[in-house]
């Protein structure tokens, strides 16, 4: 199916999300901080990005700004999956290009369903970029992040906070 990048600093939450998306048939990559997300995006643009806002020094909102400003993840569906669900954070994430904001009270299985809807029924992986990704973007991102940050049964109602129609 689709290539999904999951970005979450919480290892337990990230593992649960990766597992749910993997069980849904997706190929899943992971990053544990904002720098790792940017480096992964410079290597290969995913079909989907599941992004927490709490990622450390380079938080999810900063990642969304970089995605927009540096033309990363151009065709990716971006789902913010975060416990930082204050109206300011939700509006800012959607204004910066997120397709949907989902609170972390949503189960990983339900999140996988939401991601699938965002990707569309015929989601397939995009062809891989040439080995090495985009060197000019990688160089700029390494400078931005200081050279570090690498990738490392019951259903509840879906408390989706916003989507494309809410912008």
C-alpha positions as CSV (number, residue, x, y, z in Angstrom):
1,X,0.0,0.0,0.0
2,X,1.4,3.4,1.0
3,X,4.7,4.6,2.5
4,X,4.0,6.3,5.8
5,X,6.4,8.3,8.0
6,X,5.5,8.3,11.7
7,X,7.0,11.0,13.8
8,X,6.6,10.8,17.6
9,X,9.1,11.4,20.4
10,X,7.1,9.0,22.7
11,X,8.5,5.5,21.8
12,X,5.5,3.7,23.1
13,X,3.0,5.8,21.2
14,X,5.2,5.6,18.1
15,X,5.4,1.8,18.3
16,X,1.6,1.5,18.6
17,X,1.1,3.8,15.6
18,X,3.7,2.0,13.5
19,X,2.1,-1.4,14.4
20,X,-1.4,-0.2,13.5
21,X,-0.3,1.2,10.2
22,X,1.7,-1.9,9.4
23,X,-1.2,-4.1,10.2
24,X,-3.3,-2.0,7.8
25,X,-0.8,-3.0,5.1
26,X,1.4,0.1,4.9
27,X,5.2,0.4,4.7
28,X,6.1,2.5,7.8
29,X,9.2,4.5,8.5
30,X,9.8,6.3,11.9
31,X,11.5,9.3,13.3
32,X,11.7,10.3,17.0
33,X,12.4,14.0,16.7
34,X,11.9,16.9,14.3
35,X,15.4,16.7,12.9
36,X,14.9,13.0,12.1
37,X,11.6,13.9,10.3
38,X,13.3,16.5,8.1
39,X,16.1,14.2,7.2
40,X,13.7,11.3,6.4
41,X,11.7,13.7,4.2
42,X,14.8,14.9,2.4
43,X,15.7,11.2,1.6
44,X,12.2,10.3,0.3
45,X,8.9,11.9,0.3
46,X,6.3,9.6,1.8
47,X,2.7,9.1,0.7
48,X,1.6,10.0,4.3
49,X,3.0,11.7,7.3
50,X,1.7,11.1,10.8
51,X,3.1,13.9,12.9
52,X,3.1,14.6,16.6
53,X,3.6,18.2,17.6
54,X,5.8,17.5,20.6
55,X,9.0,16.4,19.0
56,X,11.7,18.3,21.0
57,X,13.7,21.4,19.9
58,X,12.3,21.1,16.3
59,X,8.6,20.6,17.1
60,X,5.8,19.5,14.7
61,X,4.8,23.0,13.9
62,X,8.4,23.8,12.9
63,X,8.4,20.6,10.8
64,X,5.2,21.7,9.0
65,X,6.8,25.2,8.3
66,X,9.9,23.5,6.8
67,X,7.7,21.1,4.8
68,X,5.9,24.1,3.3
69,X,9.0,26.4,2.9
70,X,11.4,23.7,1.5
71,X,8.8,21.9,-0.7
72,X,9.2,18.6,1.2
73,X,6.5,15.9,1.2
74,X,4.8,17.6,-1.7
75,X,2.2,15.0,-2.3
76,X,1.9,13.5,1.2
77,X,-1.3,13.5,3.2
78,X,-0.3,15.0,6.6
79,X,-2.2,13.9,9.7
80,X,-1.2,15.5,12.9
81,X,-1.8,13.1,15.8
82,X,-1.1,14.9,19.0
83,X,-2.3,15.5,22.6
84,X,-1.5,19.2,22.0
85,X,-5.0,19.9,20.9
86,X,-5.5,23.5,21.9
87,X,-7.4,25.5,19.3
88,X,-4.3,27.6,18.6
89,X,-2.2,24.4,17.8
90,X,-5.0,22.9,15.7
91,X,-5.5,26.1,13.6
92,X,-1.8,26.6,13.2
93,X,-1.2,23.0,12.1
94,X,-4.0,23.2,9.5
95,X,-2.9,26.6,8.3
96,X,0.6,25.2,7.8
97,X,-0.6,22.4,5.6
98,X,-1.8,19.5,7.7
99,X,-4.7,17.8,6.1
100,X,-6.2,16.6,9.4
101,X,-5.7,17.0,13.2
102,X,-6.5,14.0,15.3
103,X,-6.3,14.0,19.1
104,X,-4.2,11.2,20.7
105,X,-7.2,10.0,22.6
106,X,-8.0,8.3,19.3
107,X,-6.8,4.7,19.2
108,X,-4.0,3.8,16.8
109,X,-6.3,1.4,14.9
110,X,-8.8,4.3,14.4
111,X,-5.9,6.5,13.4
112,X,-4.9,3.9,10.7
113,X,-8.5,4.2,9.4
114,X,-8.3,8.0,9.3
115,X,-4.9,7.8,7.5
116,X,-6.3,5.4,4.9
117,X,-9.2,7.8,4.3
118,X,-6.8,10.7,3.8
119,X,-4.7,8.7,1.4
120,X,-7.7,7.5,-0.6
121,X,-8.8,4.0,-1.4
122,X,-6.2,3.4,-4.0
123,X,-3.1,4.5,-2.0
124,X,0.1,3.0,-3.4
125,X,3.7,3.8,-2.6
126,X,5.3,6.4,-4.7
127,X,8.4,5.3,-6.6
128,X,11.6,5.7,-4.6
129,X,13.7,8.8,-5.4
130,X,17.2,8.1,-6.6
131,X,19.6,6.9,-4.0
132,X,20.7,9.7,-1.7
133,X,17.6,11.8,-2.0
134,X,17.9,15.5,-2.6
135,X,21.5,16.5,-1.6
136,X,20.8,20.3,-1.6
137,X,17.8,19.8,0.8
138,X,19.8,17.4,3.0
139,X,22.6,19.9,3.3
140,X,20.3,22.7,4.2
141,X,18.4,20.6,6.7
142,X,21.7,19.3,8.4
143,X,22.6,23.0,8.8
144,X,19.2,23.8,10.2
145,X,19.3,20.9,12.8
146,X,23.0,21.0,13.6
147,X,23.9,17.8,11.9
148,X,22.0,15.5,14.3
149,X,18.7,13.8,14.8
150,X,18.2,10.5,13.1
151,X,15.4,8.2,12.6
152,X,15.7,6.0,15.1
153,X,-10.2,-4.9,20.3
154,X,-12.4,-1.9,21.5
155,X,-12.9,1.1,19.2
156,X,-13.6,4.5,20.5
157,X,-15.4,7.3,18.8
158,X,-13.2,9.3,16.4
159,X,-12.6,12.8,18.0
160,X,-11.3,14.4,14.8
161,X,-10.7,18.0,15.5
162,X,-10.4,19.5,12.0
163,X,-9.8,18.9,8.4
164,X,-9.5,20.5,5.0
165,X,-13.0,21.9,5.1
166,X,-12.2,23.8,8.3
167,X,-9.5,26.1,6.9
